[in-house]
């Protein structure tokens, strides 16, 4: 298994003042801009902010999962602290959920929370687990949380609501959901880069994806990340016909994540760029100057992304003057 870390390597680089612009994938930004032009988005944001869906989810995890702390699952807590220090992200809450399916996700607009399943912790080694935590912190750092929380809630609402909608209403709802899913997949590419910045070894980042795709502990020493990365080339080579492209579109239209082999190739490609190497040398965009920040009048958050029309914490509309 080539994802095992080299213990002789120096400590991981930290990125004080890191701006999400340093690792934002261009497809993420383009998809988010397209999403904002989707009809009905303004009203939906206000609805989700008012309904308190985040509080309901938080109550559930507090009562039905294990909250990570210095005295509870301390190894996972230490990973969280290290990843937060590397990416310069305020420490979110973290829960471990009893679930055999390996998974991890972040949610919340007012208070960010990361959830890891027991299946994920059992499957991954320590370095791979750290990368996953860095990936989820990348969503928080890149101010994805408002739209990600909205996508999760909307998907559940539309499952039950579309049957009672008129045809135009159903079309608009489905169009908005597809736009959210499309951006959701592109946002994963940004978070993958944050995960790579956390562990600073592309083999570790890719080996975690390999295990999540089809690995297991009994085969951990017989997995090859380079062979897995090559699968993305095979996948791209299948684009020889319109019918194949249509099949691919249908397959991913309601997925929240790109196919793992494609993500692996994206990680490998970015790790070979000068931009990534400059980051490791300490040459990266910083938030320390505060230039371009707008302050949300509702919750007081300093919003770094100048393209955001809504506060990523509370969903309130913000203008150029922060109003």
C-alpha positions in Angstrom: 0.0 0.0 0.0 1.7 3.2 -1.1 -0.5 5.4 1.1 1.5 4.7 4.3 3.2 7.9 5.5 7.0 8.1 5.7 7.8 8.7 9.4 11.2 10.2 8.4 9.5 13.2 6.8 9.5 16.6 8.7 6.4 17.9 10.4 3.6 19.0 8.2 3.6 22.6 7.0 1.0 24.9 8.5 -0.7 27.8 6.6 -1.5 30.7 8.9 -4.0 33.1 7.4 -4.7 30.8 4.6 -7.4 32.0 2.2 -9.7 29.5 0.5 -8.7 31.1 -2.8 -5.4 29.2 -2.5 -7.1 25.8 -3.1 -10.5 26.6 -4.6 -11.1 24.6 -7.7 -12.1 26.7 -10.7 -15.1 24.4 -11.5 -16.4 25.0 -8.0 -16.6 28.7 -8.4 -18.1 28.5 -11.9 -20.8 26.0 -10.7 -21.7 28.2 -7.7 -22.1 31.2 -10.0 -24.5 29.2 -12.2 -26.3 27.9 -9.1 -27.0 31.5 -7.9 -28.8 32.3 -11.1 -31.3 29.4 -10.6 -34.9 30.7 -10.1 -36.3 30.4 -6.6 -33.0 30.4 -4.8 -33.6 33.6 -2.8 -36.9 32.3 -1.3 -35.4 28.9 -0.5 -32.5 30.4 1.4 -34.9 32.4 3.6 -37.1 29.3 4.1 -34.2 27.1 5.3 -32.9 29.8 7.6 -36.3 30.2 9.2 -37.2 26.5 9.6 -34.3 25.6 11.9 -33.4 22.4 10.1 -29.9 22.6 11.4 -31.0 22.5 15.0 -33.0 19.4 14.4 -30.0 17.6 13.0 -27.8 18.8 15.8 -30.2 17.5 18.5 -30.2 14.1 16.8 -26.4 13.7 16.7 -26.0 15.0 20.3 -28.4 12.4 21.5 -27.5 9.5 19.2 -23.7 9.8 18.5 -20.4 10.1 20.3 -19.1 13.7 20.7 -15.3 13.8 20.2 -13.4 15.7 22.8 -9.9 15.6 24.6 -11.4 12.9 26.9 -13.5 11.1 24.3 -11.9 9.5 21.3 -8.8 11.6 21.9 -6.9 10.3 18.8 -9.6 11.6 16.5 -9.8 14.9 18.5 -6.0 15.3 18.1 -6.4 14.8 14.3 -9.1 17.5 14.3 -6.9 19.9 16.2 -3.9 19.2 13.9 -6.0 19.7 10.7 -7.5 22.9 12.1 -4.0 24.2 12.8 -2.7 23.3 9.4 -5.6 24.9 7.5 -6.2 27.8 10.0 -9.8 26.9 10.6 -11.7 27.4 13.9 -12.4 24.1 15.6 -15.8 22.7 14.8 -17.7 20.1 16.8 -17.1 16.5 15.8 -19.3 13.4 16.2 -18.7 9.7 15.6 -21.9 7.9 14.3 -22.5 4.2 14.5 -22.8 3.4 10.8 -21.1 0.5 8.9 -21.0 2.5 5.7 -17.8 4.5 5.6 -18.7 8.2 5.3 -17.9 11.7 6.6 -19.7 15.0 6.2 -19.9 18.5 7.5 -23.1 20.4 8.1 -24.4 23.5 9.8 -24.8 27.2 9.1 -24.7 28.7 12.6 -22.3 26.1 14.2 -20.2 23.9 12.0 -20.1 20.1 12.8 -18.2 17.2 11.3 -19.6 13.7 11.5 -17.5 10.5 10.9 -19.0 7.1 10.7 -17.5 4.1 12.5 -17.2 2.3 9.1 -14.9 5.1 7.9 -12.7 5.0 11.1 -12.4 1.2 10.8 -11.5 1.3 7.2 -8.9 4.1 7.0 -5.5 4.3 8.7 -4.5 7.4 10.8 -3.1 9.5 8.0 -6.1 8.7 5.7 -8.5 9.7 8.5 -6.6 13.0 8.9 -7.0 13.7 5.2 -10.8 13.1 5.5 -11.0 15.6 8.4 -9.0 18.1 6.4 -11.4 17.5 3.4 -14.4 18.3 5.6 -12.6 21.4 7.1 -12.0 22.5 3.5 -15.8 22.8 3.0 -16.0 25.0 6.1 -13.0 27.0 5.0 -14.3 27.6 1.5 -17.7 28.8 3.0 -19.6 25.9 1.4 -21.8 25.2 4.4 -24.9 27.3 3.6 -25.4 25.7 0.1 -24.4 22.2 1.2 -26.8 22.2 4.1 -29.4 23.6 1.7 -28.8 20.8 -0.8 -29.1 18.1 1.8 -32.4 19.5 3.2 -33.8 20.3 -0.2 -33.2 16.8 -1.5 -35.3 15.3 1.3 -38.1 17.9 0.8 -38.4 17.4 -2.9 -38.7 13.6 -2.5 -42.0 14.2 -0.8 -43.2 17.5 -2.2 -42.9 17.2 -6.0 -45.9 14.9 -6.3 -48.2 17.7 -5.1 -46.7 20.4 -7.3 -47.9 21.7 -10.6 -45.8 20.8 -13.7 -44.0 24.2 -13.8 -43.4 24.0 -10.0 -42.0 20.5 -10.3 -39.7 21.5 -13.1 -38.4 24.5 -11.2 -37.8 22.4 -8.1 -36.1 19.6 -10.0 -33.9 22.2 -11.9 -32.8 23.7 -8.6 -32.0 20.3 -7.1 -29.9 19.3 -10.2 -28.1 22.7 -10.0 -27.3 22.1 -6.3 -26.1 18.5 -7.0 -23.9 19.8 -9.8 -22.3 22.4 -7.6 -22.1 19.9 -4.7 -19.9 17.6 -6.9 -17.6 20.5 -8.0 -17.2 21.6 -4.4 -15.8 18.2 -3.5 -12.8 19.0 -5.8 -12.1 22.0 -3.7 -12.4 20.0 -0.5 -10.1 17.3 -1.9 -7.4 19.9 -2.3 -7.8 21.0 1.3 -7.4 17.3 2.3 -4.2 17.1 0.3 -2.9 20.3 1.9 -3.6 18.7 5.3 -1.6 15.5 4.8 0.7 16.9 2.1 1.1 13.6 0.4 -1.0 12.8 -2.7 -0.6 9.0 -2.1 -2.3 9.3 1.2 -5.2 11.4 -0.2 -5.7 8.9 -3.1 -5.3 5.8 -1.0 -8.3 6.9 1.1 -10.4 7.2 -2.0 -9.2 3.8 -3.2 -10.3 2.2 0.1 -13.6 4.0 0.0 -14.2 2.7 -3.6 -13.4 -1.0 -3.1 -10.7 -1.5 -0.5 -10.8 -3.5 2.7 -8.4 -4.1 5.5 -7.6 -7.6 4.3 -6.4 -6.2 1.0 -4.8 -3.0 2.3 -1.2 -4.2 1.5 -2.2 -5.1 -2.0 -3.7 -1.8 -3.3 -1.9 0.5 -5.7 -2.8 4.2 -5.9 -1.1 4.6 -9.3 -3.3 1.9 -10.9 -6.3 3.4 -9.3 -5.5 6.9 -10.8 -5.2 5.3 -14.2 -8.8 4.3 -14.0 -9.7 7.9 -14.6 -8.0 7.7 -18.0 -10.1 4.6 -18.8 -13.2 6.5 -17.7 -12.4 9.5 -19.9 -11.6 7.2 -22.9 -15.2 6.1 -22.8 -16.4 9.4 -24.1 -16.4 8.3 -27.7 -20.1 8.6 -28.3 -23.0 10.8 -27.5 -24.8 7.8 -25.9 -21.9 7.2 -23.5 -21.9 10.8 -22.5 -25.6 10.7 -21.9 -25.2 7.6 -19.7 -22.6 9.4 -17.6 -24.8 12.4 -17.2 -27.7 10.3 -16.0 -25.4 8.3 -13.6 -24.0 11.4 -11.8 -27.0 13.8 -12.1 -28.2 13.1 -8.5 -24.8 12.2 -7.0 -23.2 14.4 -4.4 -19.7 13.3 -5.2 -17.7 12.8 -8.5 -16.6 9.3 -9.2 -13.6 8.5 -6.9 -11.2 7.6 -9.8 -11.8 11.1 -11.3 -11.2 12.7 -7.9 -7.9 10.7 -7.6 -6.7 12.0 -10.9 -7.6 15.6 -10.0 -5.6 15.3 -6.7 -2.6 13.8 -8.6 -2.8 16.6 -11.2 -3.0 19.4 -8.7 -0.2 18.0 -6.6 2.1 18.3 -9.6 1.4 22.0 -10.2 3.5 24.9 -9.4 0.6 26.4 -7.4 0.6 23.5 -5.0 4.4 23.6 -4.6 4.3 27.3 -3.9 1.7 26.7 -1.2 4.0 24.3 0.6 6.8 26.9 0.4 4.5 29.4 2.2 3.6 31.5 -0.9 -0.2 31.6 -0.9 -3.2 34.1 -0.7 -3.9 35.2 2.9 -6.9 36.6 4.7 -4.8 38.6 7.2 -5.2 41.9 5.4 -9.0 41.8 5.4 -9.1 43.3 2.0 -12.5 42.8 0.3 -14.2 41.5 3.4 -17.9 42.3 4.1 -19.5 42.0 7.5 -22.9 40.4 7.7 -25.2 42.7 9.7 -27.3 39.8 11.0 -24.6 37.6 12.5 -21.4 39.6 12.3 -19.4 37.2 10.1 -16.6 38.6 8.0 -17.4 37.2 4.5 -14.2 36.7 2.5 -15.6 35.5 -0.8 -16.5 38.7 -2.7 -18.9 36.8 -5.0 -21.2 35.7 -2.2 -24.6 37.4 -2.1 -25.7 35.5 1.0 -23.9 35.1 4.3 -22.6 31.5 4.5 -23.4 31.3 8.2 -27.0 32.6 8.5 -28.2 33.0 4.9 -29.0 36.7 5.2 -28.5 38.8 2.1 -25.3 40.9 2.1 -24.4 43.7 -0.3 -21.2 45.5 -1.1 -21.5 47.5 2.1 -22.3 44.4 4.2 -26.0 45.2 4.5 
